[in-house]
Amino acid sequence: MEEVVRSEVPVLQQEILIHAADEGTELIAYALGKNKALRQRLTAENDPIRAAFLLGQISQKVKLAPKPKKTPKPEPELKGGAGNVKSDEFNKLCPGAIIE
């Protein structure tokens, strides 16, 4: 998109975009590259003040889409409780065994 703006938008408007835009210059350039009608409207503007005003209007409309919030997965529910000695698998397999 930047290359399209460089090739089609006059140098005066490019300079206004670079020096006068508060922030988001790359977003404005992207919008101009994507929107031919907007690019032609800016290109047709010979008055630098009106071109700056138009770029200011574009700047107000162009914003990044908010990043989706990643909600953390809920932690698994821990179920406590000691094993029942009578039903313990080890005791079933080896009755009377002592673990040291």
Summary of the structure (lengths in Angstrom):
residues: 100
radius of gyration: 32.8
end to end distance: 72.2
largest distance: 97.6
contacts: 193
relative contact order: 0.13
helix: 58%
strand: 0%
